[in-house]
Amino acid sequence: MKLPDPINKYLDKYSSTRWILESANTSNISTAIVVPAICEYTQIRRLLQSLSENYREYFDSTLIIFVINNLLISNDEIKNDNRKSLELLRSIHENKSKNYGANDELINNIRSSGLRMAIVDASTEGKELPEKNGGVGLARKIGMDLALKVFNYSAQDKKIIVSLDADCTVDKNYISEIHNQFNKRNLSAAVINFRHDIESDSETQHAIICYEIFLRYYVLGLRFADSSYAFHTIGSCMACDYESYIKVEGMNKRKAAEEFYFLEKLAKHVPVNKIISTTVYPSSRSSWRVPFGTGQKVKRFISTAQDEYILYNPKCFIVLKDWIKLFNSDNEVYSCNYLDKVKKINSHLYQFLTAQNFENYWEKILLNSKSLEQINKQKLKWFDGFRTLKLIHYLRDTSFPSINMFDALDELLKLNDVHSIPQRGQKNIPSIEIQKEYLSILRELDFYVLIANSDLSE
């Protein structure tokens, strides 16, 4: 199949030919779900079972791409686990039973379901990821770039690249809802609803509740401030169409925070919408796989290395809200006018903008923009998600130190007109049941706010 010119240009410039796609059949694909995996044999079996239980309406046009990866210097345990994963996946899609009994229930379930899979071997000798930039970002990029080669570009349906992780499970309507939401709402990019498992009595329960509260609190603060970057940046919960993917020059090769920078880049070019009609369930385990994120947060919590029950002071988001309102207004033209008003909002906000060379950047924006629309696009690109986070950290370090998690929650919930706040008495760290109540409120608030901001009429 001949690829469209923009795809060929992207692949020639940004993609590698070192890795190939192993698959029995890649015809008629409109959705590709890319799953990077390192030392995930047990989790892959669990994920496959979850995916095979999905509604089968779009199985024929969906391809699950597993990128089994490690470095040359990875230890034998990782390489052996990856070898088992490759054997499992090849046994399924090649319809062979090598090393697996004929009664392997999972293999039989996958084969009978019609779920379509492909494999990228970035693990065995000579195919390992390079040590310099080998990690989850590159693994995602390899799978996403290869997805561009299998889409049926003659079909009318959106060609969707979905990012998932091997240690997740998904709702039964996961595949169908991603397809339907992108096509009915004409989405260019989206983040998908998520929920960690908090019902078990394992040692990670406290850690994952604390971490999910942190994630949802930060996005709620951004939403309160009317930030354009008020969305969750979770690698297992993001998707975009192929046009948007090549527009932002594809996935980055970062070993961590790759999802943050990828979604931020998308948000500078297209709206990042939310899909709330299905849910991804990320693992709650501790993990060594990335230097930060869920696994490392859980690991750090369990080690009691630092106080995890603190959050940004809500006053940081009040300053952010005032700044965004001022910056996004059409009334100011000169940087000096902005900075004069910024001084009245917060002196440390003024110091931050000065350190960020705001005055020079603003003059360049005016010089290179011929319309108000262009100015607004440049505003979005300059005060992006990373600079927003830097401002919050600057305010934390200079004006408003982080405070007790539940004091912060009470204050931010009130700022968002939520008054049914859990009764925790005088305890700085309430019982696990009260913590669950806080998380439930954040989840529901996230859900209903997303409904209000989403076009679900279709």
BAFI-473282 format. One record per residue (C-alpha): x, y, z. Coordinates in steps of 0.1 Angstrom, whole numbers, padded with zeros to 4 digits, always signed. Layout:
XYZ...
***
This chain:
+0000+0000+0000+0013+0034-0010+0015+0058+0020+0004+0094+0017+0032+0119+0011+0030+0136+0045+0036+0101+0061+0065+0093+0039+0081+0127+0047+0076+0122+0084+0090+0087+0084+0120+0097+0063+0129+0126+0086+0120+0114+0121+0117+0076+0121+0141+0047+0123+0141+0016+0100+0159-0005+0126+0128-0021+0140+0100-0039+0121+0065-0050+0128+0058-0087+0131+0021-0094+0122+0001-0120+0103-0023-0094+0089-0023-0056+0091-0051-0048+0065-0079-0024+0072-0065-0009+0104-0079+0024+0116-0069+0022+0153-0034+0012+0166-0029+0007+0204+0008+0009+0212+0020-0010+0243+0056-0007+0254+0067-0035+0277+0098-0044+0296+0098-0074+0320+0060-0075+0318+0052-0112+0309+0026-0116+0337+0011-0082+0332+0009-0087+0294-0012-0118+0300-0035-0098+0322-0038-0070+0297-0045-0093+0268-0073-0109+0288-0088-0075+0295-0086-0064+0258-0100-0097+0246-0131-0091+0267-0138-0059+0249-0168-0055+0226-0157-0069+0193-0173-0044+0170-0140-0028+0160-0116-0058+0165-0112-0062+0128-0099-0026+0124-0078-0024+0156-0042-0035+0160-0025-0040+0193+0012-0033+0189+0035-0046+0216+0070-0032+0218+0090-0056+0238+0121-0037+0247+0153-0036+0268+0188-0023+0267+0219-0043+0258+0230-0038+0294+0197-0050+0309+0201-0079+0333+0193-0116+0324+0160-0115+0344+0146-0087+0322+0158-0104+0290+0145-0138+0300+0111-0123+0309+0110-0104+0276+0119-0136+0258+0088-0153+0274+0067-0123+0263+0078-0126+0227+0072-0164+0227+0037-0158+0241+0028-0131+0216+0042-0150+0187+0024-0182+0197-0009-0162+0196-0006-0143+0163+0013-0171+0145-0014-0196+0157+0014-0219+0170+0016-0236+0204+0054-0236+0208+0062-0237+0245+0025-0235+0254+0001-0263+0260-0029-0266+0238-0050-0260+0269-0035-0225+0276-0068-0207+0282-0055-0172+0275-0041-0182+0241-0073-0199+0232-0094-0169+0243-0073-0144+0223-0074-0165+0192-0112-0170+0194-0118-0133+0202-0104-0121+0169-0082-0095+0186-0054-0085+0162-0018-0081+0174+0016-0072+0162+0050-0074+0178+0081-0052+0177+0112-0071+0189+0134-0044+0205+0148-0069+0230+0168-0098+0215+0205-0095+0205+0211-0068+0179+0177-0053+0183+0180-0037+0218+0173-0001+0224+0203+0022+0225+0216+0030+0259+0217+0067+0253+0180+0072+0248+0165+0038+0253+0135+0039+0275+0097+0043+0275+0097+0073+0252+0116+0056+0224+0096+0024+0228+0063+0043+0224+0078+0062+0194+0089+0030+0177+0054+0015+0180+0036+0048+0170+0058+0054+0140+0052+0018+0128+0015+0023+0132+0017+0050+0105+0027+0023+0080-0003+0000+0086-0033+0024+0086-0058+0021+0058-0057+0057+0046-0084+0051+0020-0110+0045+0047-0131+0073+0060-0127+0065+0097-0102+0084+0118-0067+0068+0120-0061+0068+0157-0028+0062+0176-0035+0051+0212-0010+0048+0240-0015+0021+0267+0008+0004+0292+0013-0033+0298+0005-0031+0335-0031-0018+0329-0065-0032+0324-0094-0015+0305-0132-0014+0304-0150-0036+0280-0160-0006+0259-0124+0007+0257-0117+0000+0220-0152+0009+0208-0154+0041+0228-0121+0054+0216-0132+0047+0180-0166+0062+0185-0155+0093+0204-0128+0103+0179-0151+0098+0150-0183+0112+0163-0167+0142+0180-0140+0147+0153-0113+0146+0180-0077+0153+0172-0062+0144+0206-0076+0131+0238-0068+0118+0273-0088+0089+0286-0104+0086+0320-0083+0066+0345-0087+0051+0380-0062+0032+0401-0073+0002+0421-0077+0013+0457-0098-0015+0470-0071-0040+0479-0056-0042+0514-0020-0042+0501+0008-0020+0514+0004+0001+0483-0032+0012+0490-0022+0043+0511+0005+0052+0485-0017+0050+0455-0046+0070+0471-0021+0097+0481-0006+0097+0445-0040+0099+0427-0051+0127+0450-0020+0146+0440-0026+0140+0403-0062+0151+0404-0056+0180+0428-0030+0195+0404-0053+0193+0374-0082+0206+0394-0060+0236+0404-0052+0242+0367-0088+0239+0358-0097+0264+0385-0071+0288+0370-0086+0283+0335-0053+0269+0322-0053+0254+0286-0031+0226+0300-0056+0213+0326-0055+0176+0316-0039+0145+0330-0006+0135+0315-0006+0097+0319+0012+0076+0293-0014+0048+0294-0043+0073+0288-0036+0093+0257-0045+0092+0220-0043+0113+0189-0051+0110+0152-0023+0105+0127-0025+0141+0114-0019+0155+0148+0009+0130+0154+0029+0141+0124+0021+0177+0129+0040+0177+0163+0068+0156+0148+0058+0124+0166+0066+0111+0201+0098+0121+0218+0125+0098+0230+0125+0108+0267+0131+0081+0293+0106+0097+0316+0079+0123+0314+0075+0115+0277+0037+0117+0280+0039+0152+0296+0059+0167+0268+0040+0148+0241+0006+0160+0253+0019+0195+0259+0032+0196+0223-0002+0184+0210-0020+0210+0231+0000+0238+0213-0015+0227+0180-0049+0210+0186-0074+0208+0214-0067+0180+0239-0102+0166+0247-0113+0141+0273-0129+0107+0268-0149+0099+0300-0171+0071+0286-0145+0044+0292-0117+0039+0318-0081+0027+0320-0070+0011+0352-0032+0016+0357-0013-0006+0380-0008+0005+0417+0025-0013+0421+0059+0002+0429+0083+0000+0400+0119+0006+0388+0109+0011+0352+0110+0049+0351+0127+0075+0374+0094+0091+0384+0057+0086+0379+0033+0062+0396+0057+0034+0403+0084+0056+0417+0059+0076+0438+0045+0044+0453+0081+0031+0459+0091+0064+0476+0059+0064+0497+0066+0029+0510+0102+0039+0519+0089+0069+0539+0118+0089+0524+0098+0121+0527+0064+0135+0537+0040+0126+0509+0009+0142+0525+0016+0177+0512+0002+0196+0482+0008+0229+0465-0008+0258+0484-0041+0267+0467-0029+0303+0467-0005+0294+0440-0035+0286+0417-0052+0319+0426-0021+0338+0414-0020+0316+0383-0057+0323+0376-0051+0361+0379-0021+0359+0356-0038+0338+0330-0068+0361+0330-0045+0391+0325-0023+0374+0299-0052+0362+0278-0070+0395+0278-0070+0414+0245-0066+0448+0263-0029+0449+0268-0004+0454+0240+0029+0465+0256+0049+0443+0279+0054+0471+0304+0016+0473+0309+0015+0436+0316+0044+0438+0341+0029+0468+0359-0003+0449+0365+0016+0417+0374+0033+0436+0403-0001+0442+0418-0010+0405+0416+0021+0391+0432+0057+0404+0435+0071+0369+0430+0051+0364+0398+0068+0396+0385+0102+0382+0394+0093+0349+0377+0082+0366+0345+0113+0388+0345+0136+0358+0350+0117+0341+0321+0126+0370+0299+0089+0378+0293+0095+0413+0280+0117+0401+0251+0095+0372+0242+0064+0394+0242+0080+0419+0218+0089+0390+0195+0054+0377+0196+0040+0411+0186+0067+0415+0159+0060+0381+0143+0022+0380+0146-0001+0397+0120-0035+0390+0137-0050+0386+0171-0055+0349+0163-0017+0345+0158-0010+0364+0190-0033+0341+0210-0016+0310+0195+0018+0324+0205+0005+0331+0240-0005+0294+0243+0029+0282+0231+0049+0306+0253+0030+0300+0286+0028+0263+0282+0024+0234+0306+0060+0233+0316+0063+0270+0322+0030+0267+0342+0045+0241+0364+0077+0261+0368+0056+0291+0380+0038+0269+0405+0071+0256+0418+0085+0292+0419+0055+0304+0439+0059+0273+0462+0095+0282+0469+0091+0319+0473+0056+0328+0484+0034+0299+0494+0051+0268+0507+0033+0235+0503+0008+0226+0531-0009+0196+0545-0027+0176+0518-0061+0177+0534-0060+0214+0544-0051+0221+0507-0079+0199+0495-0105+0216+0517-0094+0250+0505-0093+0241+0468-0126+0223+0469-0142+0254+0484-0126+0275+0457-0144+0252+0432-0177+0257+0450-0177+0222+0465-0191+0223+0500-0197+0186+0508-0162+0182+0522-0154+0151+0543-0154+0156+0581-0119+0147+0593-0119+0164+0626-0085+0177+0638-0064+0149+0622-0037+0160+0598-0038+0126+0581-0073+0111+0584-0083+0075+0582-0080+0056+0549-0118+0057+0546-0118+0095+0548-0090+0096+0523-0111+0075+0499-0139+0100+0504-0117+0128+0493-0105+0108+0462-0141+0100+0453-0150+0137+0454-0121+0145+0431-0130+0117+0407-0166+0128+0406-0157+0164+0402-0133+0156+0374-0160+0135+0357-0187+0161+0359-0165+0190+0350-0154+0170+0319-0190+0164+0310-0197+0201+0312-0168+0208+0289-0174+0180+0264-0196+0178+0235-0214+0145+0242-0246+0154+0224-0240+0127+0198
***
